[in-house]
Amino acid sequence: MSAHVEIAQEGAVQTVRLNRAEKKNALTGEMYRALADALKAADAADGIAVTVMLGQPGIFCAGNDLADFLAVGQGGAALHGFSFLQALAEHEKPLAAAVDGPAIGIGTTLMFHCDLVFASPRALFQTPFVNLGLVPEAASSLLGPRLMGHARAFELLVMGEPFTADRAREAGFVNHIVPPETLEGAALKAAEALAAKPREAVRISRRLLKGDPAPIKSRMEEEGALFLERIKSQEAMAAFSAFVQKAPKVAQG
């Protein structure tokens, strides 16, 4: 469990809320473990049909805590997050998200694993991996081009260009744009409707749509090895140090 991840259940819908607003919901190792545990618990629980990922008003997720990246690069810590990525790839039940405000790095690539994504007009999706000397993660280098084509995936994942809610819907990874004040309600209403459908039929249909998870897991492993290599590079260490020192124009990853 983590003090910065709130897990609740209402009927057959599990909600997982990031609760580190003072750090813009930047993810730590403890938070990654809590997220992975929540997905695994949902798969194992007959009483849970759908999981909904939530942030805080005006901020979904600022990505990985770059102070943790800096510690890894300096050799003082292990790289966290892979257990969560594996849990995403192996998850068998529907996953939804409600995004209000910035969704950076894993906050964006998580969307490629969701079945329903609701965003407010102030949602902003961005993956500054290359800007930080890193490479894409969460199998986004596979799922991004598959979902939106090479050109848009390159713009998002390599150029690091921000995608508005409208652009994300056009690209295919946002379903609905909803005003902030009704965003979570809309996502939960859709989750409840989905939970009311025949569970096994939903599970099988989802698996057919997503296909074999093996290529996704394989790409995650390939990305992970390169990510760990890059995180120790001079390019990445310089970018992390600049961010920690509050240098301008350096974002979370």
N, C-alpha and C positions, 0 to 999 in steps of 0.2 A: 504494500500500500504506500501511497505518497500523500502528503498534505497538500500537494499541488495538483492532484488529480482526484476529482470528486466523481464517485460512481454511485448511481442510484438506479432503481427499477420501479417503473409504474406499469402495472399489468405485464404485458409480454415485451415491453420496450425497455432496454437498458440505455441509460444516458451516461456518457463519459465526458466530463467537463474539465478542461484545462483551467487551473486556478492559480496562476502565477502572474497576475496582472501587473505587478510592480516591475517584472522583467519581460513584459509583453508576451507571456506564456512561452518563453524560450525553454526548450526541453533539456532536462538533466538526465543522467543515468537512472536515477530513482524514478523519474516520471516515465521514461521509456519502459522500465520494468512493470510499472503499474498499468500502462496501456496494453502491453503484451498480455499481462495476466487477465485483464478485463476481456480481451478478445477470446482468449483460451477458455475462460470461464463461461462466456456466452455460448461458445460452441458445445460445451459440455452440459449446459443447463437446458432441460426440456422446457422450462418456463420462460426462456428468453428466445424471442423470435427475430428481433432486430436490435441493432446497436446504433445509437446516434451520437456523433462526435460534436461537442460544443466548445466554444471559447468563452470570452467575456465581451461585454458591450464594447464595440470599437476595435477589438483585437482578437483574431483567431489564434495565430501562432507565429512567433518570430523566428521559428526554426530551432536548430540546435544552439545551445548556449556556447558562444564562441570562446568563452573562458575555458570550457572543457576541451574544446579543440586545441587550444594553445597548450594545455597541460599534456595532452596526448602527444603533440608534436615535440614537446620538450622531454618526452620520455617518462613523465611522472604519473601517467594514468592510462587506463585501458579505454579503447573506443567503444562507446555505448551505442545502443540503438538497433543492433542487428537482430536481437530476439524479437523486437517489435516488428521489424520488416518481415521476418519469417512468419510471424503470427498473421500479418496482413495477407501474405501469399497463401497461407493455409486456411484462412478463415472461410467457413462454409455457409454462414448466414448473412443476410443482407446487412449492409453497412451504409449509413447515411451521415451527412454532415450539414451543419448550419454555419456559414462563414460570414462574419461581420467584421470588416476591417482587414488589415494585412494578414496574408497567409504566405509565409516566406519559407523557402527551402522545403523541408519535409512537410510544412503546412500546405504546400501546393502539391507535392508529389503524392501525398496521402490521398488526394482527390482522385487519382487515377485508379485507386483500389475501391473507391466508393461506388455504390449503385445509384444513390440519389444524393445530389448536392444542391442545397438551397443557399443562395448568396444574397446579401443586401447590396444596394447600389454602391456602397462604400467599400465593398470587398475589393482587395487588390492581391493578385497572385504573382509571385516572383521567385525565381530560383537563381540566386547570384553565385552558383557554385564556381563557375569559371573565374569570375571576378575575385574569388577568394583562393584561386590556385587549385581548386578541387574539381571533381567530376560529378555528374549526376548520380543519384542513388534511388533506392526503392523501386528498382527496375524501370525507372522513368525513361531511361534510354531505349527501352524496348516498348513500353506502353505508350509513351508520348507520341512517337511517330505512328504507331498503330492506331492511335485514337484520332490524331489531328493532322497527320501527314508530316513529311520531313520538314518542310519549310517553316511551318508554325512551331513545330517542336524545336527546331534549331533556334528560332527566335526566342523562345521561352527558356530553353535549357542551356544554350551556349551563349547567346547574346545577353541573356539575363534581362530581357525586356519585360516590364510589368504588363500584366493582362488585367484589364478591368473586368468587372462582372459580365458586362455585355460581350467583351472579347472572349472570355472564358466560355460563355454559353455558345457563342459562335464556333469556338474550337471544339466543343463537345464534352467538356468536363463539368459544366454546370447545367442543371436541369431547369431551375426556376430562379428568378430574381424577385425578391420580396422586400418590402420596407423593413428597416431594422426592428421596428416595434412589433411586427408580427412574424419575424423570421423564424424564431424557435418554435412558435406555435404551429406554423405551416409545416416545418420539418417533422415535428412530433405527430401532427395529424396524419401526414403521409405514412409515417412509421407505424402508427396504430392501424391504418387501413391495410398496410402490408402484413402486419402481424395477424390480422383477422383472416387472411387467406389460408388455404390448406398448406401446412408447413412443409411437408415433404415435396409437394409439387413445386413450391417456391424454391426450395433448396436445389432440386434437380434442374429446374429451369435456369437458375443462376449459374450452376456449374456448366451447363451447356453453353450459355452465353459467354462465360469467361474462358472456357476451354481448359486444357491441361495446365496445371500450375507449375509443372516441372520447368518449362523454359523461363518462367518468371523467377523461380527460385535460383535457377542457374545464373541468370543475368544479375540478380542481386549479389550472388557470391562473386561474380566477376567484377562488378562495380565496387563491392566492398574491399576487395584486394587492392584495386587501383586507388580507391579513396584513402585507405590506410597508408599507401605509398605516398600519395600526394600530400596528405596532411602533415607529413614530416619534411616536405620540400621547403626550400628557401622562399619560393613564391608564396606558399600558404602561410608560413610562419610570419612573414612580413605583413601580410594582410590581417592575420589574427591580432598581431601586436598593435597594428594601427587602430583596429577597432577597439581593443581594450583600452587604449590610450585616448579614446574618444575622437579619433581623427575623423574628419568629415567624409561623407560619400562611401562609407564602408558599411554594408548591411549584414544582418545575421544570415546564417547559412542553413 
